Amino acid sequence: MTTTPELNDTEIAIKDLVLHDLNARAGSPGTYEADDIPVLAASIATLGLLNPLIVQKTGKVWGVIAGGRRRAALVHLVNDPDAKGWTMRTKVRCRALPDDTAAATAITVAENVTQKAMDPLDEFEAFARMMETGGHDPDGIAKMFGVERRRVVDRLRFGRVHPDIRAAARVRDITLDAMKAFAEHPDQGVQKDVFDAMQGSYMQAWTIRDKLRNRGVKMGDAIARLVADDYRAADGDIVADLIEEDSILTDETLVERLLMEKLQAHAEAERERLGFAWAQAVRDVDYKVLQEFGRVYPGAVDPTGEAAERCEAIANRLAELDEARDSEDCPDIDALEDEYEKLTDEYETLTTGWAEADLGRAGVLAYWDRGEIATTEGLIRPEDREDRKPVTASGDGGAAPTGDAGDDDAGGNDALVLSDSLKTDLRTEQAAVIGTALASDPDLAHDLLLFKTIADLLGRAGTVSYSFGVTASIADRPHGKPDEVDGQAAATLAELFEGLDLTWWADSKSMPERFEAFRTVDPGMKSRIVAVALADAVKPTGFGYSEGLMAHVASQLVPDLRAVWRPTGGAFFGRLKKSVLLGIIARDLHQPEEAARLASEKKTAIVDFLERLFAAPFATLTPEQREAVETWCPPGMEIETKRAPYEAFGEGKLRGMETDEADPEDATEGEDEADDGWTEEVPFEEADPEDTESAREWAETEQA
């Protein structure tokens, strides 16, 4: 049996220390070239050699049995010009082992096998004590141990985690990754709220981060950096973090207001600079809505006055630069090229401009896009486009309202004409309702997903559905009043999500590992996951051209939309004129006496009446009035299946299955060839087929 021999304390010069042949890591030289050697060297330089090396005499030198990495760190200090006082003659503490091969082997194996990395929570507590009792700061600790400041701060941030969450991590009720996710938010109150809300479910780091992400805006985010000064000036609440960029701006309403002010100011500055008629700001650009806009572009102009003189001077100078560049003794070709490029750009600016007619009706739209303010210039509002005449709900021509109506009309019984923004918001609410219903029917969602994928890949009958957003992305659902909508759909979807088994999606797993784990999930649970995921893929739509499939499916999922959705005061009624509201009460809800009574009230009182009426129909209503309240929907919100022009395509064709029916692409090509006109005013993007008049006419002809 190997016994522990007596070790003698001594000091040996670094130049006399070599790696012993019996050292357990002697065959792995990369161990002593690792990135953490400088870390260990920094610790030795600051605190000294805390543990002596175990050595054994081998000829004229001493072989290091245990402590090879410490020896490598000492050599690193000798070679580091910034480390003062370290030479190869510097002596370090060692413990000498007699000539005992068995004992030497046992010691070196024990030294390496029994090593264990320090627990992160223990590391946090040690760093915290150094700050509290030793007067250290994160920078000093990082320098002492040769680690990045971020690592020290990340450990110290564990102290900002609520004690109950730290205790759960200590006893392994939650993983360390989960606790780290809580540490990313500096507010312990918010952490505890999320922690308590997630009790009874498996806490995964990504779900924790997702819930915390909606509890404020990080200072490091682009939006926060943009509004930070104004936010502080407005005394907005900030929860400070050890790292400033991770501090939280908790008043999200204030952040959004300041962002919109920045966007509007930017839009107005661009409008004034370019001379346009209007400027508008939106939080996020909705390209579907922008397709309704026209657009004009700058063209060539003849400069006058000083601009004309400057253009002539630029032209002369460009000619001189051409001669200079062609000469054999050109002094500085790079400088000439730079001047030539700048003058060319200036000339183009002076000779390009907007037509006066376009400036009088076009405008600038500013919006937030990928972390910065973006603008689109030269937009023509739908009501100002010469190639499109707005149509009212009754079918006659005339300008439809483009914004939310105010309390500017005390009359009654006006026709219900919805603004473009309100139509968009209603479609958003409708999409949320359909998506929630889809999430509640896994079998239908599964069949629909498979059919859509196969039909798009193999079919030649055109796109099956524009609103079915199976493109591995969440559908964009813009809404002007998101906090005012009926929350029943969102609550139902959240409940369905909480019931999912997502343990296969662990932060520690690679994508292939996640895939293999997902393959073992119960088929029924897979269908539920697909259904809930698909819920967020349903886009706002008007169920027009090529939307027959989605209209058919939606009518099955939500046969009575009013059973799961109701219009609210903030999201709907408050955005209509008083006269329109009175008309709805008198005409659509069959309550002319109430309309007459409310005619002398303010608009807010009428909105409140409708809010309460649709929340819970009054007991005093007649059967006819109750049915009207329970079934009434704004125009365009109903799910209709009669408008299914996609059926005009026939059954369609799959590859290898030809039919005698006409291909719609042929008809479209014929129309394109017939339309060879050109206008300076063009749509913002390629028009949606839903809004293409020629496509509608063609579909109606085919159906006839």
C-alpha positions as MATLAB code, in Angstrom:
seq = 'MTTTPELNDTEIAIKDLVLHDLNARAGSPGTYEADDIPVLAASIATLGLLNPLIVQKTGKVWGVIAGGRRRAALVHLVNDPDAKGWTMRTKVRCRALPDDTAAATAITVAENVTQKAMDPLDEFEAFARMMETGGHDPDGIAKMFGVERRRVVDRLRFGRVHPDIRAAARVRDITLDAMKAFAEHPDQGVQKDVFDAMQGSYMQAWTIRDKLRNRGVKMGDAIARLVADDYRAADGDIVADLIEEDSILTDETLVERLLMEKLQAHAEAERERLGFAWAQAVRDVDYKVLQEFGRVYPGAVDPTGEAAERCEAIANRLAELDEARDSEDCPDIDALEDEYEKLTDEYETLTTGWAEADLGRAGVLAYWDRGEIATTEGLIRPEDREDRKPVTASGDGGAAPTGDAGDDDAGGNDALVLSDSLKTDLRTEQAAVIGTALASDPDLAHDLLLFKTIADLLGRAGTVSYSFGVTASIADRPHGKPDEVDGQAAATLAELFEGLDLTWWADSKSMPERFEAFRTVDPGMKSRIVAVALADAVKPTGFGYSEGLMAHVASQLVPDLRAVWRPTGGAFFGRLKKSVLLGIIARDLHQPEEAARLASEKKTAIVDFLERLFAAPFATLTPEQREAVETWCPPGMEIETKRAPYEAFGEGKLRGMETDEADPEDATEGEDEADDGWTEEVPFEEADPEDTESAREWAETEQA';
ca = [
       0.000    0.000    0.000;
       1.254    3.492   -0.916;
       1.940    5.650    2.146;
       2.385    9.401    2.286;
       6.110   10.182    2.645;
       7.452   13.170    4.557;
       7.667   16.348    2.413;
      10.353   18.956    3.067;
       9.624   22.672    2.601;
      12.149   24.474    0.402;
      12.510   27.340   -2.119;
      13.685   26.698   -5.676;
      14.473   29.088   -8.548;
      12.003   28.999  -11.476;
      14.865   28.150  -13.872;
      15.461   24.882  -11.966;
      11.849   23.689  -12.227;
      10.850   21.302  -15.054;
       7.854   19.069  -15.634;
       8.402   15.626  -14.084;
       8.066   12.594  -16.368;
       5.610   11.060  -13.875;
       3.322   14.120  -13.911;
      -0.175   12.935  -14.927;
      -0.435   15.708  -17.547;
       3.073   15.298  -18.983;
       1.623   13.749  -22.120;
      -0.744   16.678  -22.717;
       1.455   19.733  -23.333;
      -1.584   21.731  -24.485;
      -2.711   21.842  -20.858;
       0.076   24.338  -20.154;
      -0.744   26.490  -23.180;
      -4.399   26.993  -22.276;
      -6.105   30.374  -22.224;
      -6.527   30.216  -18.461;
      -2.751   30.214  -17.769;
      -2.677   34.070  -17.912;
      -5.616   34.050  -15.466;
      -3.643   31.942  -13.007;
      -0.553   34.118  -13.575;
      -2.536   37.254  -12.712;
      -3.683   35.646   -9.464;
      -0.114   34.646   -8.517;
       1.173   38.138   -9.336;
      -1.437   39.694   -7.027;
      -1.759   37.181   -4.197;
       1.455   35.213   -4.479;
       1.818   31.442   -4.836;
      -0.861   30.197   -2.431;
      -0.063   26.492   -2.833;
       3.559   25.310   -3.058;
       4.622   23.027   -5.900;
       5.288   19.333   -5.136;
       8.721   18.522   -6.623;
      11.238   15.661   -6.758;
      14.963   15.858   -7.525;
      15.801   14.553  -11.015;
      19.480   15.036  -11.740;
      20.480   18.705  -11.502;
      16.900   20.048  -11.695;
      13.640   19.560   -9.852;
      10.741   17.795  -11.542;
       7.268   19.169  -10.788;
       5.046   16.259   -9.684;
       1.993   18.423   -8.806;
       1.648   22.044   -9.921;
       2.522   21.985  -13.622;
      -0.012   24.711  -14.418;
       1.363   26.881  -11.613;
       4.866   26.410  -13.072;
       3.547   27.407  -16.519;
       1.966   30.522  -14.951;
       5.295   31.414  -13.292;
       7.101   31.144  -16.649;
       4.348   33.335  -18.161;
       5.087   36.007  -15.529;
       8.824   35.853  -16.313;
       8.105   36.470  -20.005;
       5.483   39.181  -19.372;
       7.139   42.640  -19.666;
       4.324   44.185  -17.599;
       4.913   41.794  -14.671;
       7.620   43.426  -12.572;
      10.005   41.544  -10.267;
       9.779   38.133  -11.903;
      12.927   36.495  -13.360;
      14.088   32.942  -13.909;
      16.160   33.313  -10.716;
      13.109   34.154   -8.599;
      12.627   31.461   -5.964;
       9.192   30.036   -5.153;
       7.884   27.828   -2.349;
       8.051   24.088   -2.995;
       7.669   20.839   -1.054;
      10.286   18.215   -1.913;
       9.325   14.539   -2.239;
      11.861   11.741   -1.538;
      12.801    9.279   -4.288;
       9.519    7.308   -4.092;
       7.981    6.477   -7.483;
       4.725    5.024   -6.115;
       4.085    8.030   -3.888;
       4.931   10.456   -6.708;
       2.434    8.746   -9.032;
      -0.316    8.757   -6.385;
       0.197   12.445   -5.609;
       0.093   13.603   -9.234;
      -3.062   11.562   -9.974;
      -4.794   12.885   -6.826;
      -3.803   16.455   -7.735;
      -5.563   16.250  -11.112;
      -8.441   13.822  -10.541;
      -9.806   15.560   -7.453;
      -9.813   19.078   -8.960;
     -13.264   20.623   -9.424;
     -14.271   23.985  -10.804;
     -15.629   26.471   -8.294;
     -19.414   26.656   -8.075;
     -20.642   29.952   -9.615;
     -22.712   30.762   -6.519;
     -19.674   30.207   -4.301;
     -17.697   32.406   -6.677;
     -20.341   35.123   -6.331;
     -20.250   34.976   -2.540;
     -16.441   35.154   -2.545;
     -16.416   38.178   -4.883;
     -19.136   39.859   -2.798;
     -17.113   39.412    0.408;
     -14.061   40.887   -1.334;
     -16.095   43.982   -2.180;
     -17.763   44.272    1.221;
     -14.764   43.598    3.488;
     -11.728   44.118    1.258;
     -12.755   47.320   -0.488;
     -12.315   45.786   -3.945;
     -14.280   46.784   -7.023;
     -15.167   44.666  -10.100;
     -12.186   46.027  -12.043;
      -9.756   45.171   -9.229;
     -11.162   41.662   -8.819;
     -10.972   41.044  -12.556;
      -7.344   42.177  -12.637;
      -6.471   40.106   -9.573;
      -7.688   36.872  -11.144;
      -6.925   37.746  -14.761;
     -10.535   37.366  -15.913;
     -12.825   39.630  -17.911;
     -14.702   42.270  -15.964;
     -17.933   40.921  -17.453;
     -17.406   37.581  -15.699;
     -16.945   39.270  -12.332;
     -20.019   41.449  -12.890;
     -22.090   38.441  -14.012;
     -21.175   36.653  -10.785;
     -21.861   39.733   -8.654;
     -25.201   40.098  -10.407;
     -26.262   36.846   -8.738;
     -26.529   38.952   -5.609;
     -29.298   40.912   -7.349;
     -31.301   37.713   -7.786;
     -34.159   37.363   -5.320;
     -33.062   35.247   -2.317;
     -35.860   32.713   -2.908;
     -34.609   32.124   -6.455;
     -31.001   31.751   -5.288;
     -32.140   29.284   -2.655;
     -33.982   27.262   -5.300;
     -30.804   27.128   -7.386;
     -28.760   26.036   -4.362;
     -30.963   22.980   -3.797;
     -31.211   22.310   -7.547;
     -34.964   23.005   -7.755;
     -34.074   25.147  -10.769;
     -31.024   24.966  -12.997;
     -28.145   27.415  -12.846;
     -29.058   28.535  -16.385;
     -32.554   29.380  -15.156;
     -31.160   31.420  -12.261;
     -28.817   33.245  -14.649;
     -31.859   34.141  -16.770;
     -33.514   35.764  -13.725;
     -30.249   37.649  -13.051;
     -30.587   39.439  -16.398;
     -33.352   41.631  -14.939;
     -32.164   43.873  -12.070;
     -35.555   44.265  -10.346;
     -36.014   41.601   -7.648;
     -39.730   42.316   -7.472;
     -40.178   41.539  -11.169;
     -38.027   38.421  -10.786;
     -40.161   37.147   -7.905;
     -43.406   37.835   -9.795;
     -42.227   35.774  -12.763;
     -40.774   33.069  -10.467;
     -44.072   32.702   -8.586;
     -46.111   32.726  -11.799;
     -44.034   29.856  -13.193;
     -44.361   27.611  -10.145;
     -45.560   24.161  -11.107;
     -43.989   24.313  -14.568;
     -40.504   23.454  -15.739;
     -38.517   26.690  -15.708;
     -36.374   27.023  -18.791;
     -33.978   29.888  -19.354;
     -35.513   30.938  -22.664;
     -39.075   31.078  -21.273;
     -37.855   33.093  -18.273;
     -36.041   35.572  -20.517;
     -39.132   35.858  -22.716;
     -41.329   36.763  -19.735;
     -38.768   39.216  -18.334;
     -38.291   40.844  -21.754;
     -41.767   42.368  -21.474;
     -40.936   44.005  -18.125;
     -39.101   47.102  -19.307;
     -36.550   48.221  -21.895;
     -32.823   47.586  -21.429;
     -30.573   50.635  -21.573;
     -28.414   48.856  -24.143;
     -31.302   48.517  -26.607;
     -31.280   50.868  -29.560;
     -34.628   52.414  -28.579;
     -33.417   53.116  -25.044;
     -30.226   54.740  -26.313;
     -32.298   56.979  -28.575;
     -34.653   58.243  -25.847;
     -32.409   57.923  -22.748;
     -31.750   61.671  -22.265;
     -35.409   62.622  -22.701;
     -36.451   59.709  -20.472;
     -34.231   60.966  -17.652;
     -35.449   64.522  -18.191;
     -39.019   63.248  -17.778;
     -38.015   61.554  -14.482;
     -38.672   58.087  -15.899;
     -37.953   55.282  -13.448;
     -34.710   53.349  -14.042;
     -33.741   50.133  -12.246;
     -29.936   50.301  -12.171;
     -27.721   47.312  -12.923;
     -24.026   46.770  -12.277;
     -23.560   47.100  -16.031;
     -25.222   50.314  -17.209;
     -26.388   48.895  -20.521;
     -28.375   46.236  -18.615;
     -30.240   48.796  -16.509;
     -33.984   48.795  -17.160;
     -36.235   51.658  -18.231;
     -39.388   50.452  -16.508;
     -41.917   52.970  -17.890;
     -42.530   51.397  -21.294;
     -45.406   53.774  -22.029;
     -43.051   56.735  -21.616;
     -40.408   55.022  -23.774;
     -42.940   54.462  -26.570;
     -44.215   58.046  -26.339;
     -40.701   59.447  -26.553;
     -39.907   57.154  -29.472;
     -42.979   58.348  -31.369;
     -41.962   61.966  -30.666;
     -38.510   61.242  -32.078;
     -40.015   59.595  -35.145;
     -42.452   62.460  -35.711;
     -39.694   65.064  -35.292;
     -37.514   63.195  -37.769;
     -40.368   62.926  -40.259;
     -41.139   66.641  -39.912;
     -37.472   67.583  -40.368;
     -37.314   65.532  -43.566;
     -40.592   67.038  -44.786;
     -39.270   70.555  -44.249;
     -35.908   69.752  -45.839;
     -37.457   68.247  -48.969;
     -40.549   70.485  -49.147;
     -43.250   67.809  -48.971;
     -46.879   68.425  -48.006;
     -47.154   66.104  -44.995;
     -45.141   64.077  -42.515;
     -46.273   61.067  -40.523;
     -44.677   58.694  -38.008;
     -45.618   55.093  -37.248;
     -44.089   52.695  -34.721;
     -43.575   49.877  -37.225;
     -44.045   49.931  -40.952;
     -46.776   47.658  -42.280;
     -45.901   46.887  -45.877;
     -49.382   45.458  -46.437;
     -50.847   48.875  -45.622;
     -48.165   50.700  -47.615;
     -49.271   48.844  -50.720;
     -52.316   51.132  -50.665;
     -50.022   54.154  -51.075;
     -48.750   55.467  -54.360;
     -45.247   56.816  -54.719;
     -43.479   59.451  -56.781;
     -39.758   59.822  -57.370;
     -37.419   62.740  -58.048;
     -36.420   63.456  -61.632;
     -34.083   65.694  -63.619;
     -34.482   69.455  -63.121;
     -32.885   72.511  -64.719;
     -31.055   74.481  -61.990;
     -31.441   78.253  -61.905;
     -29.636   81.179  -60.291;
     -26.764   80.252  -57.961;
     -27.446   76.537  -58.478;
     -26.947   76.949  -62.242;
     -23.691   78.864  -61.690;
     -22.440   76.188  -59.315;
     -23.271   73.451  -61.828;
     -21.262   75.272  -64.507;
     -18.306   75.628  -62.119;
     -18.495   71.907  -61.239;
     -18.570   70.942  -64.921;
     -15.446   73.024  -65.621;
     -13.610   71.571  -62.644;
     -14.540   68.004  -63.642;
     -13.032   68.662  -67.080;
      -9.816   69.852  -65.415;
      -9.730   66.758  -63.223;
     -10.155   64.528  -66.266;
      -7.090   66.120  -67.884;
      -5.072   65.884  -64.658;
      -5.920   62.212  -64.150;
      -4.850   61.398  -67.702;
      -1.492   63.169  -67.436;
       1.649   61.105  -66.826;
       2.889   63.307  -63.956;
      -0.364   63.267  -61.933;
       0.649   64.422  -58.411;
      -1.917   62.549  -56.256;
      -4.355   60.351  -58.127;
      -6.235   59.314  -54.938;
      -6.946   62.919  -53.935;
      -8.165   63.720  -57.461;
     -10.453   60.684  -57.448;
     -11.977   61.738  -54.122;
     -12.604   65.282  -55.357;
     -14.070   63.979  -58.618;
     -16.512   61.705  -56.747;
     -17.648   64.471  -54.355;
     -18.210   66.944  -57.195;
     -20.151   64.352  -59.189;
     -22.462   63.709  -56.227;
     -22.984   67.453  -55.725;
     -23.805   67.938  -59.411;
     -26.351   65.118  -59.297;
     -27.990   66.671  -56.232;
     -28.273   70.079  -57.917;
     -29.779   68.626  -61.097;
     -32.254   66.249  -59.437;
     -35.455   67.266  -57.679;
     -39.154   66.750  -57.082;
     -41.894   68.151  -59.280;
     -43.947   70.929  -57.650;
     -47.167   68.979  -58.199;
     -45.709   65.974  -56.404;
     -44.444   68.073  -53.492;
     -47.947   69.439  -53.018;
     -49.485   66.026  -52.325;
     -46.656   63.649  -51.346;
     -45.139   63.180  -47.940;
     -42.621   61.468  -45.681;
     -43.228   58.433  -43.479;
     -40.819   57.776  -40.584;
     -40.776   54.471  -38.720;
     -38.594   52.297  -36.494;
     -36.796   49.627  -38.473;
     -34.098   47.227  -37.268;
     -32.798   49.424  -34.500;
     -32.857   52.817  -36.232;
     -35.126   55.500  -37.662;
     -35.943   54.890  -41.310;
     -37.912   57.044  -43.744;
     -39.720   56.595  -47.021;
     -40.187   59.740  -49.098;
     -42.575   60.540  -51.907;
     -45.587   58.574  -50.648;
     -49.045   59.428  -51.969;
     -51.889   58.719  -49.567;
     -54.595   56.377  -50.928;
     -57.229   59.126  -50.997;
     -54.883   61.367  -53.047;
     -53.993   58.788  -55.678;
     -55.270   59.675  -59.124;
     -55.502   56.027  -60.196;
     -57.776   54.969  -57.320;
     -61.070   56.411  -56.166;
     -62.024   55.616  -52.569;
     -65.332   53.768  -52.248;
     -67.701   54.094  -49.288;
     -69.572   51.218  -47.679;
     -72.682   52.093  -49.701;
     -70.727   51.738  -52.950;
     -70.809   55.349  -54.169;
     -67.687   57.352  -54.836;
     -66.290   59.787  -52.354;
     -63.437   60.249  -49.953;
     -63.382   57.789  -47.072;
     -62.024   58.967  -43.742;
     -58.349   58.219  -43.188;
     -57.993   58.767  -39.450;
     -59.828   58.160  -36.210;
     -62.969   60.273  -36.058;
     -63.489   62.800  -33.282;
     -66.575   64.139  -31.544;
     -67.234   66.643  -34.294;
     -70.809   65.830  -35.252;
     -73.770   65.829  -32.898;
     -76.161   64.559  -35.561;
     -77.244   60.963  -35.986;
     -77.696   58.072  -38.365;
     -74.576   58.716  -40.458;
     -73.522   55.778  -42.620;
     -70.945   53.495  -41.002;
     -67.744   54.138  -42.997;
     -64.588   52.774  -41.383;
     -61.213   54.484  -41.634;
     -58.307   52.606  -43.222;
     -56.495   52.362  -39.875;
     -59.600   50.964  -38.164;
     -60.102   48.395  -40.935;
     -56.501   47.265  -40.439;
     -56.959   46.978  -36.683;
     -60.163   44.978  -37.052;
     -58.345   42.565  -39.359;
     -55.658   42.226  -36.690;
     -58.258   41.325  -34.054;
     -59.911   38.923  -36.477;
     -56.574   37.194  -37.180;
     -55.959   36.770  -33.447;
     -59.371   35.146  -32.972;
     -58.865   32.749  -35.896;
     -55.360   31.896  -34.742;
     -56.598   31.093  -31.232;
     -59.339   28.858  -32.602;
     -56.757   27.134  -34.799;
     -54.590   26.495  -31.726;
     -57.573   24.835  -30.038;
     -58.096   22.342  -32.876;
     -54.800   20.417  -33.254;
     -56.117   17.897  -35.775;
     -57.372   20.549  -38.168;
     -54.197   22.594  -37.692;
     -52.097   19.525  -38.500;
     -54.056   18.763  -41.673;
     -54.040   22.400  -42.757;
     -50.298   22.742  -42.266;
     -49.558   19.603  -44.294;
     -51.955   20.562  -47.062;
     -50.589   24.118  -47.344;
     -46.999   22.883  -47.530;
     -47.695   20.205  -50.158;
     -49.911   22.457  -52.258;
     -47.363   25.292  -52.300;
     -44.484   22.975  -53.250;
     -46.236   20.849  -55.844;
     -49.212   22.888  -57.005;
     -49.533   25.131  -60.026;
     -52.825   26.737  -59.143;
     -51.333   29.843  -57.566;
     -50.702   30.578  -53.913;
     -53.180   28.711  -51.737;
     -53.419   31.415  -49.052;
     -51.657   34.718  -48.540;
     -52.768   35.006  -44.906;
     -51.509   31.593  -43.844;
     -48.013   32.682  -42.815;
     -46.131   29.391  -42.751;
     -42.735   30.967  -43.326;
     -41.066   30.176  -39.999;
     -41.914   33.625  -38.688;
     -44.543   35.212  -36.461;
     -47.102   37.198  -38.431;
     -47.040   40.985  -38.092;
     -50.265   42.197  -36.459;
     -50.072   45.990  -36.123;
     -52.752   47.648  -34.032;
     -53.296   51.252  -33.061;
     -54.886   50.358  -29.709;
     -53.348   47.026  -28.609;
     -54.084   47.601  -24.905;
     -57.784   48.206  -25.535;
     -58.742   45.051  -27.441;
     -60.779   42.202  -26.021;
     -58.208   40.000  -24.274;
     -60.168   36.742  -24.402;
     -58.254   35.372  -27.397;
     -54.849   36.198  -25.910;
     -55.794   34.663  -22.560;
     -56.961   31.445  -24.207;
     -53.758   31.186  -26.239;
     -51.606   31.796  -23.143;
     -53.435   28.996  -21.315;
     -52.874   26.627  -24.231;
     -49.179   27.561  -24.334;
     -48.689   26.864  -20.628;
     -49.970   23.339  -21.191;
     -47.243   22.439  -23.694;
     -44.316   20.113  -23.008;
     -41.272   22.095  -24.172;
     -38.605   20.267  -22.184;
     -36.995   19.156  -25.446;
     -36.094   22.803  -26.121;
     -33.302   23.240  -23.584;
     -30.697   25.992  -23.784;
     -27.898   23.494  -23.261;
     -28.883   21.397  -26.285;
     -27.633   21.912  -29.812;
     -30.137   22.072  -32.666;
     -29.582   18.400  -33.683;
     -30.047   17.349  -30.034;
     -33.267   19.360  -29.820;
     -34.491   17.705  -32.984;
     -33.808   14.194  -31.677;
     -35.487   15.070  -28.367;
     -38.520   16.442  -30.205;
     -38.864   13.200  -32.173;
     -39.552   11.361  -28.903;
     -42.436   13.674  -27.931;
     -45.879   12.064  -27.840;
     -47.692   12.528  -31.210;
     -50.644   14.186  -29.512;
     -48.343   16.706  -27.820;
     -46.605   17.340  -31.162;
     -49.945   18.232  -32.714;
     -50.703   20.588  -29.836;
     -47.304   22.271  -30.225;
     -47.861   22.694  -33.982;
     -51.347   24.093  -33.371;
     -50.200   26.688  -30.842;
     -47.186   27.664  -32.968;
     -49.439   28.024  -35.998;
     -51.715   30.379  -34.069;
     -49.187   33.200  -34.347;
     -48.739   32.624  -38.091;
     -52.244   33.818  -39.051;
     -51.955   37.241  -40.683;
     -54.601   39.977  -40.869;
     -56.565   39.607  -44.107;
     -59.727   40.686  -45.839;
     -60.411   37.193  -47.237;
     -60.364   38.497  -50.751;
     -58.591   37.142  -53.822;
     -56.938   33.721  -53.312;
     -58.221   33.487  -49.717;
     -61.014   30.976  -50.303;
     -59.175   28.279  -48.346;
     -58.579   30.417  -45.265;
     -62.164   31.727  -45.344;
     -63.427   28.140  -45.500;
     -61.230   27.025  -42.587;
     -62.002   30.159  -40.537;
     -65.759   29.590  -40.943;
     -65.314   26.107  -39.444;
     -63.088   27.293  -36.607;
     -65.128   30.373  -35.729;
     -68.698   29.866  -37.008;
     -69.850   32.612  -34.621;
     -67.079   35.173  -34.237;
     -69.063   37.234  -31.744;
     -69.101   34.264  -29.380;
     -65.352   34.725  -28.862;
     -64.814   38.409  -29.671;
     -66.486   41.694  -28.851;
     -65.832   45.275  -29.956;
     -64.530   47.476  -27.140;
     -64.767   51.156  -26.441;
     -61.056   51.890  -26.653;
     -60.241   49.767  -29.687;
     -63.383   50.420  -31.748;
     -66.305   52.600  -30.628;
     -64.090   55.435  -29.381;
     -62.625   55.764  -32.861;
     -65.928   56.525  -34.615;
     -67.847   59.769  -34.908;
     -70.670   60.436  -32.492;
     -73.201   60.471  -35.311;
     -72.039   57.050  -36.503;
     -72.365   55.621  -32.986;
     -75.918   56.927  -32.728;
     -76.682   55.356  -36.091;
     -75.419   51.955  -34.921;
     -77.607   52.123  -31.796;
     -80.730   53.247  -33.632;
     -80.468   51.279  -36.872;
     -78.292   48.204  -36.281;
     -79.143   47.493  -32.630;
     -82.840   48.460  -32.976;
     -82.774   50.939  -30.097;
     -83.930   54.272  -31.603;
     -85.198   55.509  -28.206;
     -81.753   55.059  -26.658;
     -80.169   56.836  -29.631;
     -82.516   59.766  -29.158;
     -81.766   59.879  -25.419;
     -78.022   59.767  -25.973;
     -78.036   62.378  -28.764;
     -77.580   65.179  -26.211;
     -74.790   63.355  -24.351;
     -71.062   63.653  -24.963;
     -69.387   61.075  -27.151;
     -67.622   59.526  -24.133;
     -71.010   58.683  -22.569;
     -72.148   56.969  -25.776;
     -68.919   54.969  -25.986;
     -69.360   53.922  -22.357;
     -72.950   52.839  -23.074;
     -71.849   50.651  -25.998;
     -68.915   49.236  -24.014;
     -71.255   48.073  -21.241;
     -73.908   46.905  -23.688;
     -71.516   44.637  -25.601;
     -69.780   43.410  -22.431;
     -73.096   42.096  -21.038;
     -76.362   42.760  -22.939;
     -78.855   44.500  -20.670;
     -81.712   42.464  -19.163;
     -84.195   45.078  -20.416;
     -83.485   44.327  -24.087;
     -86.150   42.753  -26.265;
     -85.300   39.399  -27.911;
     -84.748   41.230  -31.209;
     -82.413   43.784  -29.605;
     -80.495   41.098  -27.697;
     -79.918   39.098  -30.874;
     -78.726   42.237  -32.653;
     -76.197   42.992  -29.892;
     -74.952   39.407  -29.705;
     -74.465   39.062  -33.466;
     -73.457   42.559  -34.616;
     -70.045   42.843  -36.266;
     -68.401   45.786  -38.030;
     -68.265   45.493  -41.817;
     -65.245   43.479  -42.921;
     -64.914   41.729  -39.563;
     -67.305   38.917  -40.430;
     -65.860   35.683  -41.756;
     -67.502   35.189  -45.138;
     -67.132   32.191  -47.428;
     -69.201   33.461  -50.373;
     -66.313   35.625  -51.595;
     -64.003   32.795  -52.622;
     -62.624   33.770  -56.035;
     -59.887   31.150  -55.616;
     -62.525   28.582  -56.693;
     -62.380   30.236  -60.133;
     -59.088   28.443  -60.613;
     -60.914   25.100  -60.606;
     -59.303   22.239  -58.735;
     -55.815   23.352  -59.786;
     -53.025   21.219  -61.187;
     -50.314   19.233  -59.489;
     -47.099   18.329  -61.236;
     -47.725   15.531  -63.697;
     -51.525   15.969  -63.508;
     -52.553   18.147  -66.429;
     -56.168   19.283  -66.914;
     -57.998   21.144  -69.641;
     -58.880   24.046  -67.388;
     -57.289   27.402  -68.098;
     -54.222   28.366  -66.114;
     -54.875   31.713  -64.373;
     -51.312   32.757  -65.157;
     -52.252   32.797  -68.857;
     -55.107   35.190  -68.182;
     -52.896   37.396  -66.069;
     -50.246   37.533  -68.764;
     -52.869   38.626  -71.271;
     -53.931   41.485  -69.076;
     -50.328   42.560  -68.517;
     -49.703   42.691  -72.256;
     -52.801   44.789  -72.811;
     -51.744   47.376  -70.221;
     -48.740   49.095  -71.765;
     -49.374   52.534  -70.306;
     -47.033   54.243  -67.864;
     -47.542   56.681  -65.032;
     -45.002   58.457  -62.872;
     -47.081   57.571  -59.828;
     -46.574   53.898  -59.015;
     -47.672   51.706  -56.099;
     -45.291   51.503  -53.147;
     -44.804   47.768  -53.735;
     -46.317   45.204  -56.042;
     -50.050   45.372  -55.407;
     -51.726   42.613  -53.400;
     -53.978   40.558  -55.694;
     -56.737   41.183  -53.160;
     -56.796   44.793  -54.286;
     -56.182   44.271  -58.004;
     -59.337   45.247  -59.866;
     -58.420   43.387  -63.042;
     -57.918   40.156  -61.090;
     -61.341   40.539  -59.506;
     -62.985   41.090  -62.870;
     -61.205   38.074  -64.303;
     -62.337   35.852  -61.393;
     -65.947   37.003  -61.746;
     -65.822   36.264  -65.478;
     -64.518   32.754  -64.845;
     -67.215   32.077  -62.257;
     -69.923   33.305  -64.613;
];
